[in-house]
Amino acid sequence: LPASKRTLDGIDLMPLILGNKKERQRSEAIGFHFGNQLTWNTHQYKLVHDDKKDTTELYDLQADPSETQDLANSMPDKVTELKAALIAWKEACANSARGED
């Protein structure tokens, strides 16, 4: 697809840049991918996955904003839920990069 017809991944930051909004609260989760590491951030949780090491960490950002307590072993259902969302996001980004969405 031509660039003008492609779906954009992300949110519109112009109201914040133009000073029409003082802060932007996310209503949806957001993902990041750098090197081997992927993260999926909801308002409360942050999932960190390393593709190369095949390790996953989970943090409760509200209770532990310094990310000192990895909850992955004690909350396997939350890890499964967030990891599925992370994988779907990663695939959607790959589709966007190929112009397939």
Secondary structure, 3 states (H helix, E strand, C coil): CCHHHCCCCCCCCHHHHCCCCCCCCCCCCEEEEECCEEEEECCCEEEEEECCCCEEEEEECCCCCCCCCCCCCCCHHHHHHHHHHHHHHHHHHHHHHCCCC
